[in-house]
Amino acid sequence: MIGVFNRSHYEDVLVVRVKDLAPEELWRSRFDSINDFERMLVREGTTIVKFFLHISKAEQLEKFRERLERPDKYWKWSANDVKERARWDDYQRAYEEAVNATSTPWAPWYVIPADHRWYRNYVIARVLAGTLSAMDPVFPAPPEEVKRFAVQELDSAG
């Protein structure tokens, strides 16, 4: 099974820090909780691949312009984005510390330059292909009853 999580528990060390929603002692302790949780998942057989998609401030501004100028992008617009953009440097510091504190041998981060979608997609595809190749996934053995049925039996049972 493959699952994709967008942000998830990392919000608890980013947004709460930048917006001062929780005391530093609390959000800083969450780094250890994240690492412990991911270590447990890996110990239980999960492979974790984490990507940080980094866009430049100039590229973010261009994306915001598109959201205001293109009707097919209007749905992405939020006035709150402008407020949060004013905290760019604070978010960059928070991202850097979070990545450094939670990139571990069992769950490393891949920091991906993401200003150009083709390059972002290429790098992610290479990492995922390498990860899947190393995992060497195989189909599970078929249930025993598969061998007992013939296709003709299925047709007559219908």
DSSP file (Angstrom, degrees, kcal/mol; ACC not computed):
  #  RESIDUE AA STRUCTURE BP1 BP2  ACC     N-H-->O    O-->H-N    N-H-->O    O-->H-N    TCO  KAPPA ALPHA  PHI   PSI    X-CA   Y-CA   Z-CA
    1    1 A M              0   0    0      0, 0.0     2,-0.5     0, 0.0     0, 0.0   0.000 360.0 360.0 360.0 141.6    0.0    0.0    0.0
    2    2 A I        -     0   0    0      2,-0.0     2,-0.4     0, 0.0     0, 0.0  -0.980 360.0-174.4-120.3 130.8    1.2    3.5   -0.8
    3    3 A G        -     0   0    0     -2,-0.5     2,-0.5     2,-0.0     0, 0.0  -0.947  11.4-153.3-124.5 146.6   -0.1    6.5    1.2
    4    4 A V        -     0   0    0     -2,-0.4     2,-0.5     2,-0.0    -2,-0.0  -0.977   9.2-170.4-120.7 128.3    0.6   10.2    0.6
    5    5 A F        -     0   0    0     -2,-0.5     2,-0.8     2,-0.1    -2,-0.0  -0.974  11.6-150.7-119.2 129.8    0.4   12.7    3.4
    6    6 A N  S    S-     0   0    0     -2,-0.5     2,-2.0     1,-0.0    -2,-0.0  -0.880  73.5 -38.6-104.4 106.8    0.5   16.4    2.8
    7    7 A R  S >  S+     0   0    0     -2,-0.8     3,-2.1     3,-0.1     4,-0.1  -0.432  84.6 161.2  79.1 -62.5    2.0   18.2    5.8
    8    8 A S  G >   +     0   0    0     -2,-2.0     3,-1.5     1,-0.3     4,-0.2  -0.178  69.8   0.3  49.7-128.2    0.4   16.1    8.5
    9    9 A H  G >  S+     0   0    0      1,-0.3     3,-0.9     2,-0.2    -1,-0.3   0.555 117.7  79.3 -72.2  -6.5    2.1   16.4   11.9
   10   10 A Y  G X> S+     0   0    0     -3,-2.1     3,-1.9     1,-0.2     4,-0.6   0.742  76.9  72.7 -72.6 -21.2    4.7   18.8   10.6
   11   11 A E  H X>>S+     0   0    0     -3,-1.5     5,-1.2     1,-0.3     3,-0.9   0.841  87.1  66.1 -57.4 -31.2    2.2   21.6   10.9
   12   12 A D  H <45S+     0   0    0     -3,-0.9    -1,-0.3     1,-0.3    -2,-0.2   0.533 107.9  37.0 -73.2  -4.9    2.7   21.3   14.6
   13   13 A V  H <45S+     0   0    0     -3,-1.9    -1,-0.3    -4,-0.1    -2,-0.2   0.350 124.6  38.7-121.2   2.3    6.3   22.5   14.4
   14   14 A L  H <X5S+     0   0    0     -3,-0.9     4,-2.7    -4,-0.6     3,-0.3   0.747 118.0  31.7-112.4 -71.7    5.8   25.1   11.6
   15   15 A V  H  X5S+     0   0    0     -4,-0.8     4,-2.8     1,-0.2     6,-0.2   0.911 119.3  52.4 -61.4 -44.7    2.6   27.1   11.8
   16   16 A V  H  4XS+     0   0    0     -5,-1.2     5,-2.3     1,-0.2     6,-1.0   0.838 113.2  46.6 -63.2 -29.6    2.4   27.1   15.6
   17   17 A R  H >45S+     0   0    0     -3,-0.3     3,-0.9     3,-0.2    -2,-0.2   0.960 114.8  43.4 -72.9 -53.4    6.0   28.3   15.8
   18   18 A V  H 3<5S+     0   0    0     -4,-2.7    -2,-0.2     1,-0.3    -3,-0.2   0.882 121.2  40.5 -63.2 -39.5    5.6   31.1   13.2
   19   19 A K  T 3<5S-     0   0    0     -4,-2.8    -1,-0.3    -5,-0.2    -2,-0.2   0.406 107.1-124.9 -90.8   2.8    2.3   32.3   14.5
   20   20 A D  T < 5 +     0   0    0     -3,-0.9    -3,-0.2    -5,-0.2    -4,-0.1   0.921  61.3 144.9  54.5  48.8    3.3   31.9   18.1
   21   21 A L      < +     0   0    0     -5,-2.3    -4,-0.1    -6,-0.2    -5,-0.1   0.583  64.7  27.9 -91.4 -13.1    0.4   29.6   18.9
   22   22 A A  S    S-     0   0    0     -6,-1.0    -1,-0.1    -5,-0.0    -2,-0.1  -0.987  94.3 -91.8-145.6 152.2    2.2   27.4   21.3
   23   23 A P    >>  -     0   0    0      0, 0.0     4,-2.0     0, 0.0     3,-0.9  -0.315  37.0-117.7 -64.4 148.3    5.2   27.8   23.7
   24   24 A E  H 3> S+     0   0    0      1,-0.3     4,-2.8     2,-0.2     5,-0.3   0.878 113.5  60.5 -54.4 -41.3    8.6   27.0   22.2
   25   25 A E  H 3> S+     0   0    0      1,-0.2     4,-1.3     2,-0.2    -1,-0.3   0.873 108.2  45.6 -55.6 -38.3    9.1   24.2   24.7
   26   26 A L  H <> S+     0   0    0     -3,-0.9     4,-0.9     2,-0.2    -2,-0.2   0.969 116.4  40.3 -71.7 -55.1    6.0   22.5   23.4
   27   27 A W  H  < S+     0   0    0     -4,-2.0     4,-0.4     1,-0.2     3,-0.4   0.858 114.0  54.5 -68.0 -31.7    6.6   22.7   19.6
   28   28 A R  H >X S+     0   0    0     -4,-2.8     3,-1.3    -5,-0.3     4,-0.5   0.880 103.7  55.5 -67.0 -35.9   10.3   22.0   20.0
   29   29 A S  H 3X S+     0   0    0     -4,-1.3     4,-1.4    -5,-0.3     3,-0.5   0.740  93.4  72.1 -67.3 -21.1    9.5   18.8   21.9
   30   30 A R  H 3X S+     0   0    0     -4,-0.9     4,-2.8    -3,-0.4    -1,-0.3   0.743  82.9  68.7 -68.1 -22.3    7.4   17.7   19.0
   31   31 A F  H <> S+     0   0    0     -3,-1.3     4,-2.4    -4,-0.4    -1,-0.2   0.942 102.2  45.6 -58.6 -46.0   10.5   17.1   16.9
   32   32 A D  H  X S+     0   0    0     -4,-0.5     4,-2.7    -3,-0.5    -2,-0.2   0.894 111.6  52.1 -63.9 -39.7   11.3   14.2   19.2
   33   33 A S  H  X S+     0   0    0     -4,-1.4     4,-2.6     2,-0.2    -2,-0.2   0.916 110.0  48.7 -63.5 -42.7    7.7   12.9   18.9
   34   34 A I  H  X S+     0   0    0     -4,-2.8     4,-2.7     2,-0.2     5,-0.2   0.943 113.1  47.1 -61.5 -48.0    7.9   13.0   15.1
   35   35 A N  H  X S+     0   0    0     -4,-2.4     4,-2.3     1,-0.2    -2,-0.2   0.906 113.2  48.5 -62.4 -41.8   11.2   11.2   15.1
   36   36 A D  H  X S+     0   0    0     -4,-2.7     4,-2.2     2,-0.2    -1,-0.2   0.921 112.5  48.7 -63.6 -43.6    9.9    8.5   17.5
   37   37 A F  H  X S+     0   0    0     -4,-2.6     4,-2.3     1,-0.2    -2,-0.2   0.931 113.6  45.6 -62.1 -46.7    6.7    8.1   15.6
   38   38 A E  H  X S+     0   0    0     -4,-2.7     4,-2.3     1,-0.2    -1,-0.2   0.872 110.5  54.1 -67.4 -35.7    8.5    7.7   12.3
   39   39 A R  H  X S+     0   0    0     -4,-2.3     4,-2.5    -5,-0.2    -1,-0.2   0.914 109.0  49.3 -61.7 -42.4   11.1    5.3   13.8
   40   40 A M  H  X S+     0   0    0     -4,-2.2     4,-1.8     2,-0.2    -2,-0.2   0.918 109.7  51.2 -63.5 -43.9    8.2    3.1   15.0
   41   41 A L  H  <>S+     0   0    0     -4,-2.3     5,-2.5     1,-0.2    -2,-0.2   0.926 112.3  46.0 -59.1 -44.7    6.6    3.1   11.6
   42   42 A V  H ><5S+     0   0    0     -4,-2.3     3,-1.8     1,-0.2    -1,-0.2   0.909 109.2  54.4 -65.7 -42.2    9.8    2.0   10.0
   43   43 A R  H 3<5S+     0   0    0     -4,-2.5    -1,-0.2     1,-0.3    -2,-0.2   0.835 107.0  53.1 -59.2 -32.3   10.4   -0.6   12.6
   44   44 A E  T 3<5S-     0   0    0     -4,-1.8    -1,-0.3    -5,-0.2    -2,-0.2   0.391 132.6 -89.8 -86.9   3.4    7.0   -2.0   11.8
   45   45 A G  T < 5S+     0   0    0     -3,-1.8     2,-0.3     1,-0.3    -3,-0.2   0.498  80.7 135.6 108.3   4.1    7.8   -2.2    8.1
   46   46 A T      < -     0   0    0     -5,-2.5     2,-0.5    -6,-0.2    -1,-0.3  -0.666  43.9-145.4 -86.1 138.9    6.8    1.2    6.6
   47   47 A T        -     0   0    0     -2,-0.3     2,-0.5     2,-0.0    60,-0.1  -0.916  16.3-156.4-100.0 128.0    9.2    2.9    4.2
   48   48 A I        +     0   0    0     -2,-0.5     2,-0.5    58,-0.5    -2,-0.0  -0.910  14.5 179.9-111.0 128.7    9.0    6.7    4.6
   49   49 A V        -     0   0    0     -2,-0.5     2,-0.5    58,-0.1    60,-0.1  -0.986  10.3-168.0-126.5 119.1   10.0    9.1    1.9
   50   50 A K  E     -a  109   0A   0     58,-1.2    60,-2.4    -2,-0.5     2,-0.4  -0.921   2.9-168.7-116.1 130.3    9.7   12.8    2.7
   51   51 A F  E     -a  110   0A   0     -2,-0.5     2,-0.6    58,-0.2    60,-0.2  -0.958  10.4-162.8-117.3 132.3    9.9   15.6    0.2
   52   52 A F  E     -a  111   0A   0     58,-2.8    60,-3.0    -2,-0.4     2,-0.9  -0.963  15.4-152.9-108.5 112.7   10.2   19.3    1.0
   53   53 A L  E     -a  112   0A   0     -2,-0.6     2,-0.6    58,-0.2    58,-0.1  -0.760  13.8-162.6 -90.9 105.2    9.2   21.2   -2.2
   54   54 A H  E     -a  113   0A   0     58,-2.6    60,-3.3    -2,-0.9    61,-0.3  -0.781  10.6-179.0 -96.6 120.0   11.1   24.5   -2.0
   55   55 A I        -     0   0    0     -2,-0.6     2,-0.1    58,-0.2    -2,-0.0  -0.865  28.7-112.9-111.2 153.4    9.9   27.3   -4.2
   56   56 A S     >  -     0   0    0     -2,-0.3     4,-2.2     1,-0.1     5,-0.2  -0.330  26.0-112.1 -76.8 163.8   11.6   30.7   -4.3
   57   57 A K  H  > S+     0   0    0      1,-0.2     4,-2.1     2,-0.2     5,-0.1   0.875 119.8  53.6 -63.3 -36.9    9.9   33.9   -3.1
   58   58 A A  H  > S+     0   0    0      2,-0.2     4,-1.9     1,-0.2    -1,-0.2   0.898 108.7  48.3 -65.0 -40.6    9.8   35.1   -6.7
   59   59 A E  H  > S+     0   0    0      2,-0.2     4,-2.2     1,-0.2    -2,-0.2   0.882 109.0  53.3 -68.4 -37.5    8.1   31.9   -7.8
   60   60 A Q  H  X S+     0   0    0     -4,-2.2     4,-2.2     2,-0.2    -2,-0.2   0.927 108.1  50.9 -61.3 -43.5    5.6   32.1   -5.0
   61   61 A L  H  X S+     0   0    0     -4,-2.1     4,-2.4     1,-0.2    -2,-0.2   0.906 108.8  51.5 -60.1 -41.7    4.7   35.7   -6.1
   62   62 A E  H  X S+     0   0    0     -4,-1.9     4,-2.3     1,-0.2    -1,-0.2   0.899 108.7  50.9 -62.7 -40.7    4.2   34.5   -9.7
   63   63 A K  H  X S+     0   0    0     -4,-2.2     4,-1.7     1,-0.2    -1,-0.2   0.889 109.6  50.4 -64.5 -38.8    1.8   31.8   -8.5
   64   64 A F  H  X S+     0   0    0     -4,-2.2     4,-1.2     2,-0.2    -2,-0.2   0.909 108.3  52.7 -65.1 -41.3   -0.1   34.4   -6.5
   65   65 A R  H >X S+     0   0    0     -4,-2.4     4,-1.9     1,-0.2     3,-0.7   0.926 107.7  51.7 -58.7 -44.9   -0.3   36.6   -9.6
   66   66 A E  H 3X S+     0   0    0     -4,-2.3     4,-2.5     1,-0.3     7,-0.3   0.884 105.0  56.2 -59.7 -38.2   -1.7   33.7  -11.6
   67   67 A R  H 3< S+     0   0    0     -4,-1.7    10,-0.3     1,-0.2    -1,-0.3   0.783 113.4  40.8 -65.8 -26.6   -4.4   33.1   -8.9
   68   68 A L  H << S+     0   0    0     -4,-1.2    -1,-0.2    -3,-0.7    -2,-0.2   0.730 122.4  38.7 -90.6 -25.1   -5.6   36.7   -9.3
   69   69 A E  H  < S+     0   0    0     -4,-1.9    -2,-0.2    -5,-0.2    -3,-0.2   0.706 104.5  66.0-101.5 -23.2   -5.3   36.9  -13.1
   70   70 A R    >X  -     0   0    0     -4,-2.5     3,-2.3    -5,-0.2     4,-0.7  -0.895  64.3-150.9-109.9 120.5   -6.5   33.5  -14.4
   71   71 A P  G >4 S+     0   0    0      0, 0.0     3,-0.8     0, 0.0     4,-0.4   0.831  98.5  59.7 -55.5 -33.6  -10.1   32.4  -13.8
   72   72 A D  G 34 S+     0   0    0      1,-0.2    -5,-0.1     2,-0.1    -2,-0.0   0.573 109.6  44.5 -73.2  -5.8   -9.1   28.8  -13.7
   73   73 A K  G X4 S+     0   0    0     -3,-2.3     3,-2.0    -7,-0.3     4,-0.5   0.444  82.4  97.2-112.2  -4.8   -6.9   29.6  -10.7
   74   74 A Y  G X< S+     0   0    0     -3,-0.8     3,-2.0    -4,-0.7    -2,-0.1   0.867  75.5  64.6 -52.3 -39.1   -9.3   31.8   -8.7
   75   75 A W  G 3  S+     0   0    0     -4,-0.4    -1,-0.3     1,-0.3    -2,-0.1   0.732  98.0  55.8 -61.0 -21.4  -10.3   28.9   -6.5
   76   76 A K  G <  S+     0   0    0     -3,-2.0    -1,-0.3    -9,-0.1    -2,-0.2   0.610  84.9 108.8 -84.6 -12.1   -6.7   28.8   -5.2
   77   77 A W    <   +     0   0    0     -3,-2.0     2,-0.3    -4,-0.5     3,-0.1  -0.408  37.6 169.0 -74.0 138.4   -6.7   32.4   -4.0
   78   78 A S    >>  -     0   0    0     -2,-0.1     3,-1.7     1,-0.1     4,-0.5  -0.954  33.8-144.9-144.6 128.2   -6.8   33.3   -0.3
   79   79 A A  H >> S+     0   0    0     -2,-0.3     4,-1.1     1,-0.3     3,-0.9   0.789 101.5  69.3 -60.4 -25.6   -6.2   36.8    1.1
   80   80 A N  H 3> S+     0   0    0      1,-0.2     4,-2.5     2,-0.2    -1,-0.3   0.800  85.1  68.7 -62.1 -28.7   -4.6   35.0    4.0
   81   81 A D  H <> S+     0   0    0     -3,-1.7     4,-2.2     1,-0.2    -1,-0.2   0.870  96.7  52.7 -58.8 -36.3   -1.8   34.0    1.6
   82   82 A V  H <X S+     0   0    0     -3,-0.9     4,-1.2    -4,-0.5    -1,-0.2   0.923 109.2  48.7 -66.2 -43.6   -0.7   37.6    1.4
   83   83 A K  H  < S+     0   0    0     -4,-1.1     3,-0.4     1,-0.2     4,-0.3   0.920 113.5  46.7 -60.8 -44.3   -0.6   37.9    5.2
   84   84 A E  H >< S+     0   0    0     -4,-2.5     3,-1.8     1,-0.2    -1,-0.2   0.844 103.3  62.8 -69.5 -32.9    1.5   34.7    5.5
   85   85 A R  H >< S+     0   0    0     -4,-2.2     3,-1.8     1,-0.3    -1,-0.2   0.834  92.1  65.6 -61.1 -31.0    3.8   35.8    2.7
   86   86 A A  T 3< S+     0   0    0     -4,-1.2    -1,-0.3    -3,-0.4     3,-0.2   0.704  99.2  54.1 -63.1 -17.9    4.9   38.7    5.0
   87   87 A R  T <> S+     0   0    0     -3,-1.8     4,-2.6    -4,-0.3    -1,-0.3   0.062  71.4 126.2-101.8  23.6    6.3   36.0    7.3
   88   88 A W  H <> S+     0   0    0     -3,-1.8     4,-2.7     1,-0.2     5,-0.2   0.901  73.1  46.9 -48.8 -52.6    8.4   34.4    4.5
   89   89 A D  H  > S+     0   0    0     -3,-0.2     4,-2.2     1,-0.2    -1,-0.2   0.885 111.5  51.5 -62.7 -38.6   11.7   34.6    6.5
   90   90 A D  H  > S+     0   0    0     -3,-0.2     4,-2.2     1,-0.2    -1,-0.2   0.919 111.6  47.3 -63.4 -42.9   10.1   33.2    9.6
   91   91 A Y  H  X S+     0   0    0     -4,-2.6     4,-3.2     2,-0.2     5,-0.2   0.903 108.9  54.4 -65.1 -40.2    8.7   30.3    7.7
   92   92 A Q  H  X S+     0   0    0     -4,-2.7     4,-2.5    -5,-0.3    -2,-0.2   0.922 110.3  46.3 -60.8 -42.9   12.1   29.7    6.0
   93   93 A R  H  X S+     0   0    0     -4,-2.2     4,-2.4     2,-0.2    -1,-0.2   0.910 113.7  49.1 -63.6 -41.8   13.8   29.5    9.4
   94   94 A A  H  X S+     0   0    0     -4,-2.2     4,-2.5     2,-0.2    -2,-0.2   0.916 112.3  47.8 -65.3 -43.3   11.0   27.2   10.7
   95   95 A Y  H  X S+     0   0    0     -4,-3.2     4,-2.9     2,-0.2     5,-0.3   0.939 111.4  50.8 -61.9 -46.6   11.3   24.9    7.6
   96   96 A E  H  X S+     0   0    0     -4,-2.5     4,-2.4    -5,-0.2    -2,-0.2   0.930 113.6  43.7 -59.0 -46.8   15.0   24.7    7.9
   97   97 A E  H  X S+     0   0    0     -4,-2.4     4,-2.6     2,-0.2    -1,-0.2   0.912 113.9  50.5 -67.0 -40.7   15.0   23.8   11.5
   98   98 A A  H  X S+     0   0    0     -4,-2.5     4,-1.6    -5,-0.2    -2,-0.2   0.924 112.5  46.5 -63.4 -44.3   12.2   21.2   11.1
   99   99 A V  H  X S+     0   0    0     -4,-2.9     4,-1.0     1,-0.2     3,-0.2   0.941 115.3  46.2 -63.5 -46.7   13.9   19.5    8.2
  100  100 A N  H  < S+     0   0    0     -4,-2.4     3,-0.3    -5,-0.3    -2,-0.2   0.883 114.8  47.2 -63.7 -37.8   17.2   19.4   10.0
  101  101 A A  H  < S+     0   0    0     -4,-2.6    -1,-0.2     1,-0.2    -2,-0.2   0.732 120.8  35.9 -77.3 -22.0   15.6   18.1   13.2
  102  102 A T  H  < S+     0   0    0     -4,-1.6     2,-0.8    -3,-0.2    -1,-0.2   0.297  84.2 105.2-119.6   9.9   13.5   15.4   11.6
  103  103 A S     <  +     0   0    0     -4,-1.0   -68,-0.0    -3,-0.3    -4,-0.0  -0.834  51.4 165.0 -89.4 111.7   15.8   14.2    8.8
  104  104 A T        -     0   0    0      3,-1.1     3,-0.4    -2,-0.8    -2,-0.1  -0.770  53.9-104.5-124.6 164.9   16.9   10.9   10.1
  105  105 A P  S    S+     0   0    0      0, 0.0    -1,-0.1     0, 0.0    -2,-0.0   0.849 124.1  44.6 -58.7 -32.0   18.6    7.7    8.7
  106  106 A W  S    S+     0   0    0      1,-0.2   -58,-0.5   -59,-0.0    -3,-0.0   0.674 131.4  19.6 -87.5 -16.9   15.2    5.9    8.9
  107  107 A A  S    S-     0   0    0     -3,-0.4    -3,-1.1   -60,-0.1    -1,-0.2  -0.483  81.3-178.6-150.6  72.7   13.2    8.8    7.4
  108  108 A P        -     0   0    0      0, 0.0   -58,-1.2     0, 0.0     2,-0.3  -0.360  23.0-124.5 -76.3 155.0   15.3   11.3    5.5
  109  109 A W  E     -a   50   0A   0    -10,-0.2     2,-0.5   -60,-0.1   -58,-0.2  -0.731  10.9-151.8 -91.5 145.9   14.1   14.4    3.9
  110  110 A Y  E     -a   51   0A   0    -60,-2.4   -58,-2.8    -2,-0.3     2,-0.7  -0.983  10.8-152.6-113.6 114.8   14.6   15.2    0.2
  111  111 A V  E     -a   52   0A   0     -2,-0.5   -58,-0.2   -60,-0.2   -60,-0.1  -0.810  17.2-165.2 -91.2 116.6   14.7   19.0   -0.4
  112  112 A I  E     -a   53   0A   0    -60,-3.0   -58,-2.6    -2,-0.7     2,-0.4  -0.898  22.3-130.0-111.7 120.5   13.5   19.5   -3.9
  113  113 A P  E     -a   54   0A   0      0, 0.0   -58,-0.2     0, 0.0     3,-0.2  -0.561  32.4-180.0 -63.3 124.2   14.0   22.7   -5.9
  114  114 A A        +     0   0    0    -60,-3.3   -59,-0.2    -2,-0.4     3,-0.1   0.176  45.8 106.1-122.7  17.6   10.4   23.2   -7.1
  115  115 A D  S    S+     0   0    0    -61,-0.3     2,-0.6     1,-0.2    -1,-0.1   0.827  86.0  49.1 -65.1 -28.9   10.3   26.4   -9.2
  116  116 A H  S  > S-     0   0    0     -3,-0.2     4,-2.5     1,-0.1     3,-0.4  -0.946  74.9-154.9-116.3 115.4   10.1   24.3  -12.4
  117  117 A R  H  > S+     0   0    0     -2,-0.6     4,-3.1     1,-0.2     5,-0.3   0.868  92.4  56.8 -58.1 -40.2    7.5   21.6  -12.3
  118  118 A W  H  > S+     0   0    0      1,-0.2     4,-2.0     2,-0.2    -1,-0.2   0.903 111.6  42.8 -61.4 -39.3    9.3   19.4  -14.9
  119  119 A Y  H  > S+     0   0    0     -3,-0.4     4,-2.7     2,-0.2     5,-0.3   0.928 113.8  50.8 -72.1 -44.7   12.4   19.3  -12.7
  120  120 A R  H  X S+     0   0    0     -4,-2.5     4,-2.4     1,-0.2     5,-0.2   0.942 113.5  45.6 -54.4 -50.1   10.5   18.8   -9.5
  121  121 A N  H  X S+     0   0    0     -4,-3.1     4,-2.5     1,-0.2    -1,-0.2   0.883 111.7  52.3 -64.2 -39.1    8.6   15.9  -11.0
  122  122 A Y  H  X S+     0   0    0     -4,-2.0     4,-2.3    -5,-0.3    -2,-0.2   0.942 111.8  45.0 -61.9 -48.6   11.7   14.4  -12.5
  123  123 A V  H  X S+     0   0    0     -4,-2.7     4,-2.4     2,-0.2    -2,-0.2   0.921 114.5  48.2 -65.0 -44.0   13.6   14.4   -9.2
  124  124 A I  H  X S+     0   0    0     -4,-2.4     4,-2.9    -5,-0.3     5,-0.2   0.924 111.3  50.9 -62.4 -43.4   10.6   13.0   -7.2
  125  125 A A  H  X S+     0   0    0     -4,-2.5     4,-2.7    -5,-0.2     5,-0.2   0.901 110.3  49.9 -61.3 -40.6   10.1   10.3   -9.8
  126  126 A R  H  X S+     0   0    0     -4,-2.3     4,-2.3     2,-0.2    -1,-0.2   0.929 112.6  46.4 -63.7 -44.9   13.8    9.3   -9.6
  127  127 A V  H  X S+     0   0    0     -4,-2.4     4,-2.4     2,-0.2    -2,-0.2   0.939 115.7  45.3 -63.3 -47.1   13.7    9.1   -5.8
  128  128 A L  H  X S+     0   0    0     -4,-2.9     4,-2.9     2,-0.2     5,-0.2   0.898 112.4  50.8 -66.0 -40.2   10.5    7.1   -5.8
  129  129 A A  H  X S+     0   0    0     -4,-2.7     4,-2.4    -5,-0.2    -1,-0.2   0.919 112.6  47.1 -62.9 -42.3   11.6    4.7   -8.5
  130  130 A G  H  X S+     0   0    0     -4,-2.3     4,-2.3    -5,-0.2    -2,-0.2   0.901 112.7  49.5 -64.3 -40.6   14.8    4.1   -6.6
  131  131 A T  H  X S+     0   0    0     -4,-2.4     4,-1.9     2,-0.2    -2,-0.2   0.936 113.1  45.8 -64.2 -47.2   13.0    3.6   -3.4
  132  132 A L  H  X S+     0   0    0     -4,-2.9     4,-1.7     1,-0.2    -2,-0.2   0.896 111.5  52.7 -64.2 -39.7   10.5    1.1   -5.0
  133  133 A S  H  < S+     0   0    0     -4,-2.4    -1,-0.2    -5,-0.2    -2,-0.2   0.923 110.0  48.0 -60.9 -44.2   13.3   -0.7   -6.7
  134  134 A A  H  < S+     0   0    0     -4,-2.3    -1,-0.2     1,-0.2    -2,-0.2   0.840 110.5  52.1 -65.8 -32.7   15.2   -1.1   -3.4
  135  135 A M  H  < S-     0   0    0     -4,-1.9    -1,-0.2    -5,-0.2    -2,-0.2   0.793  92.0-155.5 -72.7 -27.7   12.0   -2.4   -1.7
  136  136 A D     <  -     0   0    0     -4,-1.7    -3,-0.1    -3,-0.2    -2,-0.1   0.944  14.8-156.5  51.5  58.1   11.5   -5.0   -4.5
  137  137 A P        -     0   0    0      0, 0.0     2,-0.3     0, 0.0    -1,-0.1  -0.325  12.2-170.9 -67.1 147.3    7.7   -5.2   -4.1
  138  138 A V        -     0   0    0      3,-0.0     3,-0.1    -2,-0.0     0, 0.0  -0.954  29.7-100.2-134.0 154.3    6.0   -8.4   -5.2
  139  139 A F        -     0   0    0     -2,-0.3     2,-0.0     1,-0.1     0, 0.0  -0.457  47.7-107.0 -67.7 145.4    2.4   -9.5   -5.6
  140  140 A P        -     0   0    0      0, 0.0    -1,-0.1     0, 0.0     0, 0.0  -0.338  43.3 -87.2 -69.4 158.7    1.2  -11.6   -2.7
  141  141 A A        -     0   0    0      1,-0.1     3,-0.1    -3,-0.1    -3,-0.0  -0.362  52.8-104.0 -61.2 144.1    0.6  -15.3   -3.3
  142  142 A P        -     0   0    0      0, 0.0    -1,-0.1     0, 0.0     5,-0.1  -0.362  40.2 -95.4 -70.2 152.1   -2.9  -16.0   -4.6
  143  143 A P    >   -     0   0    0      0, 0.0     3,-1.8     0, 0.0     4,-0.5  -0.361  35.7-114.3 -62.7 148.9   -5.4  -17.4   -2.2
  144  144 A E  G >  S+     0   0    0      1,-0.3     3,-1.3     2,-0.2     4,-0.4   0.846 112.6  63.6 -54.4 -38.0   -5.7  -21.2   -2.4
  145  145 A E  G >> S+     0   0    0      1,-0.3     3,-0.8     2,-0.2     4,-0.8   0.700  85.2  74.8 -66.0 -17.5   -9.2  -21.1   -3.8
  146  146 A V  G X4 S+     0   0    0     -3,-1.8     3,-0.7     1,-0.2    -1,-0.3   0.893  94.9  51.3 -58.9 -38.3   -8.0  -19.3   -7.0
  147  147 A K  G <4 S+     0   0    0     -3,-1.3    -1,-0.2    -4,-0.5    -2,-0.2   0.686 103.1  60.3 -73.8 -18.0   -6.6  -22.6   -8.2
  148  148 A R  G <4 S+     0   0    0     -3,-0.8     2,-0.3    -4,-0.4    -1,-0.2   0.691  93.7  74.7 -84.3 -19.1   -9.9  -24.5   -7.6
  149  149 A F    <<  -     0   0    0     -4,-0.8     2,-0.3    -3,-0.7     3,-0.0  -0.736  61.9-157.1-102.0 143.3  -12.0  -22.4  -10.0
  150  150 A A    >>  -     0   0    0     -2,-0.3     4,-1.3     1,-0.1     3,-0.6  -0.810  31.8-114.7-108.2 155.7  -12.1  -22.4  -13.7
  151  151 A V  H 3> S+     0   0    0     -2,-0.3     4,-1.8     1,-0.2     3,-0.2   0.859 116.2  59.7 -58.7 -36.6  -13.3  -19.5  -15.8
  152  152 A Q  H 3> S+     0   0    0      1,-0.2     4,-2.1     2,-0.2    -1,-0.2   0.874 100.7  55.6 -61.0 -36.6  -16.2  -21.6  -17.0
  153  153 A E  H <> S+     0   0    0     -3,-0.6     4,-1.4     1,-0.2    -1,-0.2   0.882 105.3  51.9 -64.2 -37.9  -17.4  -22.0  -13.4
  154  154 A L  H  X S+     0   0    0     -4,-1.3     4,-0.8     1,-0.2    -1,-0.2   0.910 109.4  49.7 -64.0 -41.8  -17.6  -18.3  -13.0
  155  155 A D  H >< S+     0   0    0     -4,-1.8     3,-0.6     1,-0.2    -2,-0.2   0.895 112.5  46.3 -66.1 -40.1  -19.7  -17.8  -16.1
  156  156 A S  H 3< S+     0   0    0     -4,-2.1    -1,-0.2     1,-0.2    -2,-0.2   0.715 108.1  57.5 -76.6 -19.3  -22.2  -20.5  -15.1
  157  157 A A  H 3<        0   0    0     -4,-1.4    -1,-0.2     1,-0.2    -2,-0.2   0.674 360.0 360.0 -80.8 -16.7  -22.4  -19.1  -11.5
  158  158 A G    <<        0   0    0     -4,-0.8    -1,-0.2    -3,-0.6    -2,-0.1   0.440 360.0 360.0 -74.2 360.0  -23.5  -15.7  -12.7
